[in-house]
Amino acid sequence: MRAIGEYKVNGTFNDEAVNLKLTAYRDNIKKSKDKGLKASIITGALTLVMMTSLAGCKMEPKAAVLEQTQIEQVMQLEQTGNIHYTIKRGDTLEEIANKYIGFSKLDAEVEKICRNNNIKKANEIYAGQDINLDVPISKLDIFGYTYKLGETSDLETKSHFITEAFEQAESNLDPNNIMFWRERQYIIGSSSKCPHEIAAPDELPLLVQIFKEVDNLETMQNDQIGFYNEEDIKRQEDITNYCLTEVLDKAVSRTEKLTGKKYGKDYILEPPIKVIPLELGMTR
């Protein structure tokens, strides 16, 4: 394979030292495009390289190959899928985790498995026990799974923008800016960071209103005993549609004005990962 870029990255990222050697190959880039998202080492590597200027790192051309520990660092950028795994006779959590996580992160991963599955001690497992694992999507096939991309709704992406915009704005905010806290409470709700006592508004925050009406509609549509008639459901559909258009756009607009952030691609959520068994014959 022909290398198209070989780099050494030194610096810090999230206050941690970064010392990576990255080698990019044409074939790997082609494979990563076929798989999508960050499904290969090179995709994550290139992402990390592109982030170096913002993270305070220095990137220097240097012929090198990825070492195991460096591969593990890059793979942390990859999305994961949650799978069910049935423990077999002779299995250990270390051996299971080692199939998808590097040796240097093995102890931490075993602790995570124990914590997520209410296992008191790593050696107290038994054949037939079902556990959940968060596996990088490029390693799912090891366990007999693959994945497909789900969909994100307009409500999910816009509510994500609103919460992220407020969180970023609060980190650089004058604590005496009472107008900000009042508007925040009106749009998204109160914050534990607010240093002032602000009276609760008569109405629910805009975002809470929207999610409440969406939940109400889902409850009506899933009614199995006929408690709600068609007129009730139609009325709720109209209310929900209004919230998902007029009220949601109002929340976005006021968030932009208050925080100075703009809704756009920087705040769009990545599509969720849906894990499926390989035998279903689904392709990525």
C-alpha positions in Angstrom: 0.0 0.0 0.0 1.2 3.5 -0.8 1.3 5.9 2.1 -0.1 9.4 1.4 0.8 11.0 4.7 3.0 10.1 7.6 3.0 12.3 10.7 4.2 12.7 14.3 1.8 14.6 16.6 3.0 16.1 19.8 1.1 18.3 22.3 -2.0 18.2 24.5 -5.6 17.4 24.0 -8.2 17.9 26.9 -5.2 18.6 29.2 -3.6 15.2 28.4 -0.4 14.7 26.6 -0.7 13.5 22.9 2.3 11.8 21.3 1.2 10.0 18.2 2.7 8.6 15.0 0.2 8.4 12.2 0.5 6.8 8.8 -2.3 7.2 6.2 -2.7 4.7 3.4 -4.9 5.1 0.3 -6.4 1.6 0.7 -7.4 2.4 4.3 -9.1 5.6 3.2 -11.1 3.8 0.6 -12.2 1.2 3.2 -13.1 3.9 5.7 -15.4 5.6 3.1 -17.1 2.2 2.4 -17.7 1.6 6.1 -18.8 5.2 6.9 -18.3 7.3 10.0 -15.2 6.5 12.0 -15.2 2.8 11.3 -11.4 2.5 10.7 -8.2 3.5 12.4 -7.3 5.9 9.6 -10.5 7.8 9.9 -9.9 8.5 13.5 -6.3 9.3 12.9 -7.1 11.9 10.2 -9.7 13.4 12.5 -7.1 13.7 15.3 -4.7 15.3 12.9 -7.2 17.9 11.8 -8.0 18.7 15.4 -4.3 19.4 16.3 -4.3 23.1 15.5 -7.3 23.6 17.8 -5.9 21.4 20.5 -2.5 23.0 20.8 -0.6 20.2 19.2 2.3 20.4 16.8 2.2 18.1 13.7 5.5 17.2 12.1 5.9 15.0 9.0 7.7 11.8 9.9 7.8 8.3 8.4 6.4 6.0 11.0 3.8 3.3 11.6 1.2 3.1 14.3 2.2 1.3 17.5 -0.3 -0.7 19.4 -0.8 1.9 22.2 -1.1 4.6 19.6 -3.8 2.7 17.7 -5.7 2.4 21.0 -5.6 6.2 21.5 -6.9 6.8 18.0 -9.6 4.1 18.3 -11.1 6.1 21.2 -12.6 8.4 18.6 -14.6 5.6 17.1 -18.3 5.2 17.8 -19.5 2.2 19.7 -22.5 -0.1 19.6 -24.1 -1.8 22.6 -24.4 -5.6 22.2 -25.6 -8.5 24.3 -23.0 -11.2 24.9 -23.6 -14.6 26.5 -20.7 -15.8 28.5 -19.3 -19.2 27.5 -17.6 -21.8 29.6 -13.9 -20.8 30.1 -14.5 -17.1 29.3 -12.9 -14.4 31.4 -13.8 -10.7 31.2 -10.2 -9.9 30.3 -10.3 -12.2 27.3 -13.7 -10.8 26.2 -12.6 -7.2 26.5 -9.2 -7.9 24.8 -11.1 -8.8 21.6 -12.1 -5.2 21.0 -10.0 -3.0 23.3 -6.2 -2.6 23.5 -4.0 -4.1 26.2 -3.2 -0.8 27.8 -6.9 0.0 28.4 -7.9 -3.6 29.5 -8.2 -3.0 33.2 -10.3 0.1 32.8 -12.6 -1.7 30.3 -13.1 -4.7 32.6 -14.0 -2.3 35.4 -16.5 -0.7 33.1 -18.1 -4.0 32.1 -18.4 -4.9 35.8 -20.0 -1.5 36.6 -22.4 -1.6 33.7 -23.5 -5.2 34.5 -23.6 -5.1 38.3 -20.8 -7.6 38.5 -19.1 -7.4 41.9 -15.9 -9.2 41.0 -14.5 -9.8 37.6 -13.8 -13.5 38.3 -17.4 -14.1 39.5 -19.1 -14.8 36.2 -20.7 -18.0 34.9 -21.5 -19.7 31.6 -24.9 -18.6 30.3 -24.7 -15.2 31.9 -25.8 -12.3 29.6 -23.9 -9.1 29.7 -23.8 -5.8 27.7 -20.7 -4.6 26.0 -19.9 -1.2 24.3 -17.9 -2.3 21.3 -16.3 -0.1 18.6 -18.3 -0.5 15.4 -15.3 -1.8 13.5 -15.1 -4.7 15.9 -18.8 -5.7 16.0 -18.3 -8.5 13.5 -16.1 -10.3 16.0 -19.2 -10.9 18.1 -21.5 -11.7 15.2 -23.0 -8.2 14.8 -23.0 -5.4 12.3 -24.7 -2.0 12.4 -26.7 0.5 10.4 -27.2 4.2 10.9 -30.4 5.4 12.5 -32.1 8.8 12.0 -32.0 11.9 14.1 -35.2 14.0 14.3 -35.4 17.8 13.9 -36.4 17.9 17.6 -33.3 15.9 18.7 -30.8 18.0 16.7 -32.3 21.4 17.6 -32.7 20.5 21.3 -29.1 19.3 21.2 -28.0 22.7 19.8 -30.0 24.6 22.5 -28.5 22.7 25.4 -24.9 22.8 23.9 -25.2 26.6 23.2 -26.3 27.4 26.7 -23.6 25.2 28.2 -20.9 26.9 26.2 -22.3 30.4 27.0 -22.5 29.7 30.7 -18.8 28.9 30.9 -17.9 32.5 29.9 -20.8 34.3 31.5 -20.9 37.3 33.8 -22.7 35.7 36.8 -24.6 39.0 37.4 -26.3 38.8 34.0 -29.8 38.2 35.4 -31.4 38.6 32.0 -29.5 35.6 30.7 -30.7 33.4 33.5 -34.3 34.5 33.2 -34.3 33.8 29.5 -32.5 30.5 30.0 -35.3 29.5 32.4 -37.9 30.5 29.9 -36.3 28.4 27.1 -34.8 25.4 28.7 -35.3 25.6 32.4 -33.4 26.6 35.5 -29.7 25.9 36.0 -27.8 24.8 39.1 -25.1 27.3 38.0 -27.4 30.3 38.4 -26.3 32.4 41.4 -29.6 34.2 41.7 -33.1 33.3 42.9 -35.4 33.7 39.9 -39.1 33.1 40.2 -40.4 30.3 38.1 -42.5 31.3 35.1 -46.2 30.5 34.9 -45.6 28.2 32.0 -43.3 25.3 31.4 -40.0 26.1 29.7 -40.3 25.9 25.9 -38.3 22.7 25.5 -40.2 21.0 28.3 -43.5 22.0 26.7 -42.4 20.4 23.4 -41.3 17.1 24.8 -44.4 17.0 27.0 -46.7 17.3 24.0 -44.7 14.7 22.0 -45.0 12.3 24.9 -48.7 13.0 25.2 -49.2 12.2 21.5 -47.2 8.9 21.7 -49.3 7.9 24.7 -52.5 8.5 22.8 -51.3 6.7 19.6 -50.2 3.7 21.6 -53.5 3.5 23.5 -54.6 -0.2 23.5 -57.9 0.1 25.3 -59.6 2.8 23.3 -59.5 5.5 26.0 -58.8 8.2 23.4 -61.0 8.8 20.4 -60.0 10.0 17.0 -60.9 13.6 17.8 -58.7 13.6 20.9 -55.8 12.2 18.9 -56.3 14.7 16.0 -56.4 17.6 18.5 -53.2 16.4 20.1 -51.5 15.9 16.7 -52.3 19.6 15.9 -50.8 20.7 19.2 -47.7 18.6 18.8 -47.1 19.8 15.2 -47.4 23.4 16.4 -44.8 22.7 19.1 -42.4 21.0 16.7 -42.5 23.9 14.3 -43.5 27.3 15.8 -42.4 26.7 19.4 -39.2 24.8 18.5 -38.1 27.5 16.0 -38.9 30.1 18.6 -36.6 28.3 21.1 -33.8 28.1 18.6 -34.1 31.7 17.5 -34.1 33.0 21.1 -31.2 30.8 22.0 -29.2 32.1 19.0 -29.9 35.7 20.1 -29.0 35.1 23.7 -25.9 33.0 23.4 -24.5 34.3 20.1 -24.3 30.7 18.8 -25.7 29.8 15.4 -27.6 26.6 14.7 -25.8 24.7 12.0 -23.6 21.7 11.1 -21.3 22.3 14.1 -24.2 21.2 16.4 -25.8 18.5 14.3 -25.9 15.1 16.0 -24.2 12.1 14.4 -26.7 9.5 13.4 -27.3 6.9 16.1 -25.8 3.4 15.7 -28.3 0.5 15.5 -26.7 -2.8 16.2 -28.1 -5.8 14.3 -27.1 -9.5 14.0 -24.9 -10.5 11.0 -27.3 -13.3 10.1 -30.0 -10.8 9.1 -27.9 -10.1 6.0 -28.0 -6.4 6.5 -25.2 -4.3 4.9 -23.6 -1.2 6.4 
